């Protein structure tokens, strides 16, 4: 039966299905009545009429399936009737022969399968003979959809009638070979019918046919499920008989959808132990698949199944039974991947467009993940995979030319081993060479992944070689490269540089000389980064070097106590570290003076701390501290021009200088005088007033107790405040700020700041705030100043109450 009548228009589908369903319903009514009356002739007639509705070619596959299910449900009544000899009273052989006289082939074969199932159950004939007979006769229906559903019906009716191992039909009825032969034959024919669907109708309906075939794929796959359920389907039988025949059939049917679906189905329906035993068979077959078959989901599904099975097994690697899974995959993945790629000769001649490397790379990425799961920490296996990938890229890609989705797969592959192997990847032969194929964004992404893992998982850099290898590898982050894009996301750039700077804090060594060498090497790499990077990266180097100072001081103390027994002195000294810090800040100042100035001050504070703990006495680091502060003053004078920055940085100066104790008096006084002068020169009067008030602390700190100089600063502030508030009443709050400053010094027992000054300021505050509140232009500022003034008064009352 080969009719290929076209499917009806979509708008007619509902009507056609309803009409066919009505006939099925009507005939099933008469069928059930005939069965009740034990009228075999009428039962066969109405069953045949009902099945005839399945002869249609007008229904879509989806609607045909719905009609088929209606017929299938009704045929179960016929099947039950045939199984009960007491009702029909006929010999099974006679009944089996009589149904073969049906006028049309489709009802004849449906009835033959129905009676055949009952015939096998009666044990009146060997199961293998009936199965073979039915299977051969079903070849008479070659219409794709009708034949496919007929085969599906035969499979369902014979499901429990096979001479499987341990079944009641084994022995004279046949054996496992007969059972498998029947299911395989049904699978073979079903697949060929399913493939033939693609070639029905015109070429313009290709997409529609593919959709219809996709909807019916489970009918073909059901045969594989049945094979897997056979009791006789042991690992041995599967390896020797079943899988070779299955794979031979799949690869011989040259259809992309068929191979794609069935190769995936084999993995899903058979047990994991079977796949381990037949891994080489499977992988060899994969290489024979059509180039259009996407092997990535198939290979990945196989790897996922195996890795899950092996990691869950208590026996672990013993479950492999001597099978070298890694070696098998590695040997077969190349031919699997290269079946879709041009030969080197074709690539060189340019006969074909640039190949799509994404599927091949995704397979290798999956193999990497599989290997890391099954063999965690195996650097040699990882390097072998990377070598295979590098060989593939050498054939089909240029250095630095890999981008897009293909690059994404390589990035994933290079990032995967980092979590388990960390810095060990840098010693691999093929890891850096594979990086070379990536474009700039790909190299940068891998570099970011590596730095992130090192910093977040707290991996340490313990040797100069490790530092050099790492920074050569992450070059895309630390310097401008030729293929770097022009436009840069400023926020992302800063985040990346801050991430790289954190590497300084991963440097660890018990040897301070080696530690200093590593920090110096990192500064050298950061120095290649150019003016945009240095302000973000070099500060971390400065602090990394400063961490050596306490260790060097402790080593000096040990040598002072133990002498030569403490070991040889380190080559690096505290003064060398300070020289290093000086050079580093000088480099930063050329690119970001504000950051440099703050670091000069930090370095001065560090030198002061070194002086306090010096074994050679106070003043050992005075010159170094003064040099840092001098550089800070020079930077302030020459580089900082904005008033707001000048103002805020003056507070930084004061904060550091008030804590320093190592300076000679004349050096300290000179710096304090300079800062006070600069505060008095600020253009904006409120800023000038506050800055001079801050500078007053330079004369009342650890190094100085000069109340007269403090009072001079405060009196200058009052003059500036008076002049400014006279011209701008909204600045009345400055009086309250000055009041607070006087109160703080009075509390600090500065004799020159007397109680009478505070009383006078209280009156001035009251006067100026009241005036500001009455003026509409300054009322709001006056209200804020009043609230501040009340807080100050409350503080004074609390102090008085506590005396």
C-alpha positions in Angstrom: 0.0 0.0 0.0 1.9 3.1 -1.2 -0.7 5.8 -1.6 0.6 9.3 -0.9 -2.5 11.4 -1.1 -1.8 14.9 0.3 -2.9 15.9 3.8 -6.1 18.0 3.9 -6.0 21.7 4.6 -5.6 22.6 8.3 -9.1 24.1 8.4 -10.6 20.7 7.4 -8.7 18.7 10.0 -11.3 19.1 12.8 -14.1 18.1 10.5 -12.3 15.1 9.1 -11.3 13.9 12.6 -14.9 14.3 13.8 -16.3 12.3 10.9 -13.8 9.5 11.3 -14.4 9.4 15.1 -18.1 9.2 14.5 -17.6 6.1 12.3 -15.3 4.5 14.8 -17.9 5.1 17.6 -20.7 3.7 15.5 -18.8 0.6 14.4 -17.5 0.0 18.0 -21.2 0.0 19.2 -22.1 -2.8 16.7 -18.8 -4.5 17.5 -19.5 -4.7 21.2 -23.0 -6.0 20.4 -21.6 -8.7 18.2 -19.1 -9.7 20.9 -21.8 -9.9 23.4 -23.7 -12.2 21.1 -20.5 -14.2 20.4 -21.0 -13.5 16.7 -17.4 -13.8 15.4 -18.3 -13.0 11.8 -20.1 -9.7 12.7 -17.4 -8.8 15.2 -14.7 -9.2 12.5 -16.8 -7.2 10.0 -17.4 -4.2 12.4 -13.8 -4.3 13.5 -12.7 -4.2 9.9 -15.0 -1.3 9.1 -13.7 0.6 12.2 -10.0 0.0 11.2 -10.7 1.2 7.7 -10.9 4.7 9.0 -7.2 4.5 9.6 -6.7 4.1 5.8 -7.1 7.9 5.4 -4.3 10.1 4.2 -6.1 13.3 4.9 -5.4 13.7 8.6 -2.3 15.3 10.0 0.0 13.0 12.1 -1.2 14.5 15.3 -4.9 13.9 14.4 -4.1 10.5 13.0 -2.6 9.6 16.3 -5.8 10.6 18.1 -7.9 8.5 15.8 -5.5 5.6 16.2 -5.9 5.7 20.0 -9.6 5.5 19.6 -9.3 2.5 17.4 -6.7 0.9 19.7 -9.0 1.2 22.7 -11.8 -0.5 20.9 -9.6 -3.3 19.5 -8.8 -4.3 23.1 -12.3 -5.6 23.3 -11.7 -7.7 20.2 -8.4 -9.0 21.6 -10.1 -10.1 24.9 -12.8 -11.8 22.9 -10.2 -13.7 20.8 -8.3 -14.8 23.9 -11.5 -16.5 25.3 -12.0 -19.7 23.4 -15.2 -20.4 25.3 -16.8 -17.5 23.7 -15.9 -17.8 20.0 -15.5 -21.6 20.1 -13.1 -21.8 17.2 -9.6 -23.1 16.9 -7.0 -20.4 17.0 -5.4 -21.6 13.8 -8.7 -21.3 12.0 -9.3 -17.8 13.4 -5.8 -16.7 12.5 -6.3 -17.9 8.9 -9.8 -16.4 8.6 -8.8 -12.9 9.4 -6.3 -13.0 6.6 -9.2 -13.0 4.2 -10.2 -9.4 5.0 -10.7 -7.4 1.9 -8.3 -4.6 2.6 -4.7 -5.0 3.7 -4.8 -2.5 6.6 -7.7 -4.1 8.5 -6.3 -7.5 7.6 -3.0 -6.8 9.3 -4.5 -5.1 12.4 -6.8 -8.1 12.9 -3.8 -10.5 12.2 -1.8 -8.8 15.0 -4.7 -8.9 17.3 -5.5 -12.6 16.7 -1.7 -13.4 16.6 -1.3 -12.1 20.1 -4.1 -14.3 21.4 -2.8 -17.2 19.3 0.7 -17.0 21.0 -1.0 -16.8 24.4 -2.9 -20.0 23.7 0.5 -21.8 23.2 -1.1 -23.6 20.2 1.8 -22.5 18.0 5.4 -21.4 18.6 5.6 -17.7 19.4 8.6 -17.2 17.1 6.6 -18.4 14.0 3.7 -16.1 14.6 6.0 -13.2 15.3 7.9 -13.7 12.2 4.8 -14.2 10.1 3.2 -11.0 11.4 6.4 -9.0 11.0 6.9 -10.1 7.4 3.2 -9.5 6.4 3.3 -6.0 7.9 5.8 -5.1 5.2 2.9 -4.9 2.8 2.0 -1.5 4.2 4.6 1.0 3.0 2.6 4.2 3.4 4.7 6.1 5.9 2.1 7.1 8.5 -0.2 4.1 8.1 2.8 1.7 8.2 4.4 3.5 11.2 1.2 3.2 13.3 0.6 -0.4 12.2 4.1 -1.3 13.4 3.4 0.6 16.6 0.2 -1.4 17.1 2.0 -4.7 16.4 4.6 -3.7 19.0 1.9 -3.0 21.6 0.0 -6.2 21.0 3.1 -8.4 21.1 4.7 -6.6 24.0 4.1 -9.5 26.4 4.2 -12.3 23.8 7.9 -12.5 23.2 10.0 -15.6 23.9 12.2 -13.6 26.1 14.5 -15.1 28.7 12.4 -16.4 31.6 9.1 -15.9 29.9 6.5 -18.6 29.4 7.0 -18.6 25.7 10.7 -19.5 25.8 11.7 -22.9 24.6 9.6 -24.3 21.8 8.3 -20.8 21.3 11.8 -19.5 20.6 14.6 -17.8 22.6 16.1 -14.4 23.2 17.4 -14.2 19.6 13.9 -14.6 18.3 12.5 -12.0 20.7 15.2 -9.5 19.8 14.9 -10.3 16.1 11.2 -9.4 16.2 11.7 -6.1 18.1 14.7 -5.1 16.0 12.8 -5.9 12.8 9.9 -3.7 13.9 12.4 -0.9 14.9 14.1 -1.2 11.5 10.9 -0.9 9.5 9.5 1.8 11.7 12.5 4.0 11.3 12.5 3.6 7.5 8.9 4.5 7.3 9.5 7.5 9.6 12.3 8.7 7.4 10.1 8.2 4.3 7.7 10.8 5.6 10.3 13.4 4.9 10.1 12.7 1.1 6.3 12.9 0.8 4.7 16.0 -0.9 6.8 18.9 -2.3 10.1 20.3 -1.3 8.4 23.6 -0.1 6.7 21.6 2.7 10.0 20.4 4.2 9.7 22.4 7.4 6.2 21.1 7.9 7.2 17.5 7.3 10.1 17.9 9.8 7.6 19.2 12.4 5.3 16.3 11.8 8.1 13.8 12.0 9.3 15.3 15.2 5.9 14.8 16.7 6.0 11.1 15.8 9.6 10.3 16.8 8.5 8.5 20.1 6.8 5.8 18.0 10.1 4.8 16.6 11.9 5.2 19.9 9.4 3.0 21.7 11.1 0.0 20.0 14.4 0.8 21.6 12.6 1.1 25.0 11.1 -2.4 24.4 14.6 -3.8 23.6 16.0 -2.4 26.8 13.2 -4.1 28.8 14.0 -7.5 27.5 15.1 -9.8 30.4 17.6 -11.4 28.1 19.2 -8.1 27.3 22.3 -8.6 29.4 25.5 -6.6 29.0 27.0 -9.5 27.0 24.1 -9.8 24.6 23.9 -6.1 24.2 27.6 -5.9 23.4 27.7 -8.9 21.0 24.4 -8.7 19.2 22.1 -5.9 20.0 24.2 -2.7 19.8 26.2 -3.6 16.7 22.9 -4.2 14.8 21.3 -1.1 16.2 24.2 1.2 15.3 24.7 -0.4 11.9 21.1 0.4 11.1 21.2 3.9 12.5 24.3 4.9 10.5 23.1 3.1 7.3 19.9 5.2 7.2 21.3 8.5 6.0 18.9 10.9 7.5 19.9 13.7 9.9 16.8 13.7 12.1 16.8 9.9 12.4 20.5 9.7 13.4 20.2 12.6 15.8 17.2 11.2 17.6 18.1 7.6 17.7 21.7 8.1 18.8 20.4 10.2 21.7 17.8 7.6 22.5 20.3 4.8 22.7 22.0 6.7 25.5 18.8 7.4 27.3 17.1 4.0 27.3 19.9 1.6 28.0 21.7 1.3 31.4 25.0 3.1 32.2 26.8 -0.2 32.7 26.0 -1.1 29.1 27.5 2.2 27.8 30.7 1.6 29.7 31.1 -1.9 28.2 30.4 -0.6 24.7 31.9 2.8 24.8 34.3 2.2 21.9 31.4 0.8 19.7 29.4 3.9 20.4 32.2 6.4 19.8 33.2 4.6 16.6 29.6 4.9 15.3 29.4 8.6 16.2 32.2 9.3 13.8 30.2 7.7 11.0 27.2 10.0 11.6 26.2 12.5 8.9 28.1 15.9 9.1 24.8 17.6 9.7 24.1 15.6 12.9 24.9 17.8 15.9 27.0 15.4 18.0 27.4 17.9 20.9 24.2 17.0 22.8 24.7 13.3 22.1 28.3 13.2 23.4 27.5 15.5 26.3 24.5 13.3 27.3 26.8 10.2 27.2 29.5 12.0 29.3 26.9 13.2 31.8 25.4 9.8 32.3 28.8 8.1 32.7 30.2 10.8 35.1 27.1 10.7 37.3 27.1 6.9 37.3 30.8 6.6 38.2 30.8 9.3 40.9 27.7 7.7 42.5 29.2 4.2 42.6 30.8 3.1 45.8 33.2 1.0 43.7 34.3 4.1 41.8 36.8 3.3 39.1 36.2 -0.4 39.7 32.9 0.1 37.9 34.9 0.7 34.7 36.0 -2.9 34.6 39.4 -2.0 33.2 37.9 0.4 30.6 40.1 3.5 30.1 37.3 6.0 29.6 39.5 9.0 29.1 41.7 7.3 26.5 38.7 6.1 24.5 37.1 9.5 24.4 40.3 11.2 23.5 41.0 8.7 20.7 37.5 9.1 19.1 36.5 12.7 19.7 38.8 14.0 17.0 37.2 12.0 14.1 33.8 12.8 15.6 34.5 16.5 15.5 36.4 16.6 12.2 33.7 15.0 10.2 32.0 18.4 10.1 35.2 20.3 9.2 37.1 20.7 5.9 40.4 19.0 5.4 43.6 21.0 5.8 43.9 21.0 1.9 40.4 22.5 1.5 41.0 25.0 4.2 44.2 26.1 2.6 42.7 26.4 -0.9 39.8 28.5 0.4 37.3 26.3 -1.4 34.9 26.4 1.5 33.9 29.2 3.9 35.4 29.4 7.4 34.1 26.4 9.3 31.8 26.7 12.3 34.1 25.5 15.1 31.5 25.9 17.8 30.1 22.3 17.9 33.6 20.8 17.9 34.7 23.2 20.7 31.6 22.5 22.7 32.3 18.8 22.6 35.9 19.4 23.8 34.6 21.7 26.6 32.2 19.0 27.7 35.1 16.5 27.6 37.0 18.8 29.9 34.2 19.1 32.4 33.7 15.3 32.2 37.5 14.8 32.9 37.5 17.3 35.8 34.6 15.4 37.4 36.0 11.9 36.9 39.6 12.7 37.4 39.8 15.9 39.6 43.2 17.4 39.9 44.6 15.4 36.9 46.7 18.1 35.2 48.1 15.7 32.7 44.7 14.7 31.4 43.6 18.3 31.2 46.8 19.2 29.2 46.2 16.4 26.8 42.7 17.8 26.1 44.0 21.3 25.6 46.6 19.9 23.2 43.9 18.2 21.1 42.1 21.5 21.0 45.2 23.5 20.1 45.8 21.0 17.2 42.3 21.5 16.0 42.6 25.3 16.1 45.9 25.2 14.3 44.2 23.6 11.3 41.2 25.8 11.1 42.0 29.1 12.9 44.6 31.9 13.0 46.4 33.2 16.1 44.2 35.7 17.9 41.4 35.2 15.4 38.9 33.2 17.4 35.8 35.1 18.6 32.0 34.7 19.0 30.5 31.5 20.2 33.6 29.4 19.3 35.7 31.6 21.6 33.0 31.2 24.3 33.6 27.4 24.3 37.4 27.9 24.6 37.0 30.4 27.4 34.8 27.8 29.2 37.4 25.1 28.6 40.2 27.3 29.9 38.2 28.5 32.9 37.0 25.0 34.0 40.3 23.6 35.3 41.1 26.7 37.3 38.8 25.8 40.1 40.5 22.3 40.6 44.0 23.0 39.4 44.4 26.7 40.1 47.9 27.9 39.4 49.0 24.5 38.2 47.5 25.3 34.8 50.4 27.7 34.2 52.9 24.9 34.1 50.9 23.1 31.4 52.4 23.0 27.9 49.2 23.7 26.0 47.4 26.1 28.3 49.2 29.3 27.1 49.2 28.2 23.5 45.5 27.7 23.5 45.0 31.2 24.9 46.9 32.6 21.8 44.0 31.7 19.5 41.5 33.8 21.4 40.7 37.4 20.5 41.4 40.1 23.1 38.0 39.9 24.8 38.4 36.1 25.1 41.9 36.4 26.6 40.7 39.0 29.0 37.7 36.9 30.1 40.0 33.9 30.9 42.4 36.3 32.7 39.6 37.7 34.8 38.4 34.2 35.7 41.9 33.2 36.8 42.5 36.3 38.9 39.0 35.9 40.5 39.6 32.3 41.5 43.1 33.1 42.9 41.8 36.0 45.0 38.4 34.6 46.1 39.7 31.1 46.9 42.8 32.6 48.5 45.4 30.8 46.4 48.9 32.0 47.1 51.8 33.1 44.9 54.8 31.6 46.6 57.6 32.0 44.1 59.0 34.5 41.6 58.4 32.0 38.7 54.7 31.7 39.7 54.4 35.5 39.6 56.1 35.8 36.2 54.1 33.0 34.7 50.8 34.4 36.0 51.4 37.9 34.8 52.5 36.8 31.4 49.3 34.8 31.2 47.0 37.7 32.2 48.6 40.2 29.9 45.2 41.3 28.5 44.4 42.8 32.0 47.7 44.4 32.8 48.7 46.1 29.6 47.4 47.4 26.3 47.6 44.9 23.5 47.6 45.3 19.8 44.1 43.8 19.2 42.5 45.6 22.1 39.3 47.5 21.1 39.2 51.3 21.1 36.2 52.1 23.3 36.5 51.1 26.9 33.8 50.9 29.6 35.4 53.1 32.3 33.5 51.5 35.2 34.3 48.0 34.1 37.9 49.0 33.5 38.4 50.3 37.0 36.8 47.1 38.4 39.2 45.0 36.4 42.2 46.9 37.6 41.1 46.7 41.2 40.8 43.0 40.8 44.3 42.7 39.4 45.7 44.8 42.2 44.4 42.3 44.7 46.9 39.8 43.4 49.6 41.7 45.4 48.0 40.5 48.6 48.2 36.8 47.5 52.1 36.9 47.6 53.3 34.7 50.4 56.8 33.6 51.4 58.7 32.9 54.6 61.7 34.5 52.9 61.5 38.3 53.0 64.0 38.6 50.1 61.9 36.4 47.9 58.8 38.2 49.0 60.4 41.6 48.1 61.5 40.1 44.7 57.9 39.1 43.9 56.4 42.5 44.9 59.1 44.1 42.8 58.3 41.9 39.8 54.6 42.7 40.1 55.5 46.4 40.1 57.4 45.8 36.9 54.4 44.2 35.3 52.0 47.0 36.5 54.5 49.5 35.1 53.7 48.2 31.6 50.0 49.2 32.1 50.3 52.8 31.1 48.9 55.9 32.7 45.3 54.8 32.9 46.1 51.7 34.9 48.9 52.8 37.3 46.8 54.8 39.7 44.6 51.7 40.3 47.3 49.1 40.5 50.5 50.6 42.0 49.0 51.6 45.4 48.5 47.9 46.2 52.2 47.3 45.4 53.1 50.1 47.9 51.0 48.4 50.7 52.4 45.0 49.7 55.9 46.3 50.3 55.0 48.1 53.5 53.9 44.7 54.9 57.5 43.7 54.9 58.6 46.3 57.4 57.3 44.7 60.6 58.9 41.4 59.5 62.2 43.0 58.8 62.0 44.8 62.2 61.3 41.4 63.9 64.3 39.8 62.1 66.5 42.6 63.3 65.3 42.1 66.9 66.0 38.3 66.6 69.5 39.0 65.3 70.1 41.4 68.1 69.1 38.7 70.6 70.5 35.6 69.0 73.4 36.9 66.9 74.6 34.7 64.1 72.4 31.8 65.3 69.4 33.7 63.9 70.7 33.1 60.4 72.2 35.4 57.7 70.6 38.9 57.5 68.2 39.4 54.5 69.5 41.4 51.6 66.5 43.7 51.7 66.4 46.3 54.5 63.7 48.7 55.8 65.4 51.6 54.0 65.4 49.7 50.7 61.6 49.1 51.2 61.2 52.9 51.8 63.2 53.6 48.6 60.9 51.2 46.8 57.9 53.0 48.2 59.4 56.4 47.1 60.0 55.2 43.6 56.5 53.7 43.4 54.7 56.9 44.5 56.8 59.0 42.2 55.5 56.8 39.3 51.9 57.3 40.5 52.3 61.1 40.8 53.0 61.4 37.1 49.5 60.0 36.4 47.3 60.9 39.5 48.7 63.6 41.8 45.8 63.3 44.3 46.3 59.6 44.9 50.1 60.2 45.1 49.7 62.9 47.7 47.7 60.6 49.9 50.2 57.8 49.5 53.1 60.2 50.4 51.3 60.9 53.7 50.7 57.2 54.2 54.4 56.5 53.6 55.3 59.3 56.1 53.1 57.7 58.7 54.7 54.3 58.0 58.2 55.8 58.4 57.2 57.3 61.7 56.0 54.0 63.0 59.3 52.4 61.9 61.1 55.1 63.8 59.1 54.5 67.0 60.0 50.8 67.0 63.6 51.2 65.7 66.3 49.3 67.6 68.9 51.9 66.8 67.0 54.7 68.6 64.7 57.6 67.8 65.4 59.6 64.7 66.6 56.6 62.6 63.9 57.2 60.0 63.4 61.0 60.6 65.0 61.9 57.3 62.9 59.4 55.4 59.7 60.6 57.1 60.6 64.2 56.4 61.4 63.4 52.7 57.9 61.8 52.3 56.2 64.9 53.8 58.3 67.2 51.7 57.3 65.4 48.6 53.7 65.6 49.7 54.0 69.4 50.2 55.6 69.8 46.8 52.9 67.7 45.2 50.3 69.8 46.9 51.8 73.1 45.7 52.6 72.0 42.2 49.8 69.6 41.2 46.7 70.4 43.3 44.9 73.5 41.9 41.2 73.0 42.6 40.2 74.8 45.8 37.9 72.0 47.0 40.7 69.4 46.7 43.2 71.8 48.3 40.8 72.2 51.2 40.1 68.4 51.7 43.7 67.4 51.4 44.7 69.9 54.1 42.7 67.8 56.5 44.7 64.7 55.4 47.9 66.6 56.1 46.8 67.7 59.5 45.6 64.2 60.4 48.9 62.6 59.6 51.2 65.3 60.9 49.5 65.4 64.3 50.3 61.7 64.8 54.0 62.0 63.8 56.6 62.2 66.5 59.9 61.5 64.9 60.5 64.9 63.2 63.1 67.4 64.3 61.4 70.5 65.9 62.5 72.8 63.1 61.3 70.4 60.4 57.9 70.0 62.2 57.5 73.7 62.7 58.4 74.4 59.1 55.7 72.0 57.8 53.1 73.3 60.3 53.8 76.9 59.3 53.5 76.0 55.6 50.2 74.2 56.0 48.8 77.1 58.1 49.8 79.6 55.5 48.2 77.5 52.7 45.0 77.2 54.7 44.9 81.0 55.1 45.3 81.4 51.3 42.2 79.4 50.3 40.0 81.6 48.2 36.7 80.8 49.8 36.4 82.4 53.3 34.3 79.6 55.0 36.9 77.0 53.7 39.7 79.3 54.8 38.2 79.6 58.3 37.7 75.9 58.8 41.1 75.0 57.3 43.0 77.3 59.7 41.0 76.0 62.6 42.1 72.5 61.6 45.7 73.6 61.4 45.5 74.8 65.0 45.8 71.1 66.0 49.3 71.1 64.6 50.3 73.1 67.7 48.5 70.9 70.2 49.4 67.3 69.4 51.9 64.6 70.4 54.8 66.7 69.1 53.7 70.1 70.2 51.9 71.8 73.2 51.9 75.5 72.1 48.7 77.0 73.4 49.8 80.5 72.2 50.0 79.3 68.6 46.6 77.6 68.9 45.0 80.8 70.1 46.6 82.7 67.3 45.0 80.4 64.7 41.6 80.6 66.5 41.7 84.4 66.6 42.5 84.5 62.9 39.5 82.3 62.3 37.3 84.7 64.3 38.4 87.7 62.2 37.7 85.8 59.0 34.3 84.6 60.4 33.3 88.1 61.5 34.2 89.7 58.1 32.4 87.0 56.1 29.2 86.8 58.2 28.9 90.6 58.1 28.7 90.3 54.3 26.7 87.1 54.3 24.4 86.5 57.3 23.5 83.0 56.0 27.0 81.9 57.1 26.1 82.5 60.8 26.7 78.8 61.5 30.5 79.6 61.2 30.3 81.3 64.6 28.9 78.1 66.2 31.7 76.0 64.5 34.2 78.4 66.1 32.5 78.1 69.4 32.8 74.3 69.2 36.5 74.6 68.4 37.1 76.9 71.5 35.1 74.4 73.7 37.2 71.5 72.5 40.5 73.2 73.3 39.1 74.4 76.7 38.3 70.7 77.4 41.8 69.8 76.4 43.1 72.2 79.1 44.8 74.7 76.7 45.4 77.5 79.2 45.4 80.2 76.6 41.8 79.4 75.7 39.9 80.9 78.6 36.3 80.7 79.7 35.7 84.3 78.9 36.4 83.7 75.2 33.6 81.0 75.2 31.2 83.4 77.0 31.9 86.1 74.4 31.4 83.6 71.6 28.0 82.5 73.0 26.8 86.1 72.8 28.1 86.5 69.3 26.4 83.3 68.2 23.1 84.4 69.7 23.4 87.8 68.0 24.3 86.6 64.5 21.9 83.7 64.5 19.0 86.0 65.6 19.9 88.4 62.8 20.1 85.6 60.2 16.7 84.2 61.3 15.0 87.6 60.7 16.3 88.0 57.2 14.2 85.9 54.7 17.2 85.2 52.5 19.1 83.6 55.4 16.3 82.3 57.6 16.7 78.7 56.6 20.5 78.8 57.3 19.8 80.6 60.5 17.4 77.9 61.6 20.1 75.2 61.0 22.7 77.3 62.9 20.2 77.7 65.8 19.8 73.9 66.0 23.5 73.4 66.0 23.9 76.2 68.7 21.3 74.4 70.9 23.4 71.2 70.7 26.5 73.1 71.8 24.7 74.7 74.7 23.4 71.3 75.8 26.9 70.0 75.8 28.1 72.9 77.9 25.3 72.3 80.5 26.2 68.6 80.7 29.9 69.5 81.3 28.9 72.0 84.0 26.6 69.5 85.7 29.4 66.9 85.8 31.9 69.2 87.5 
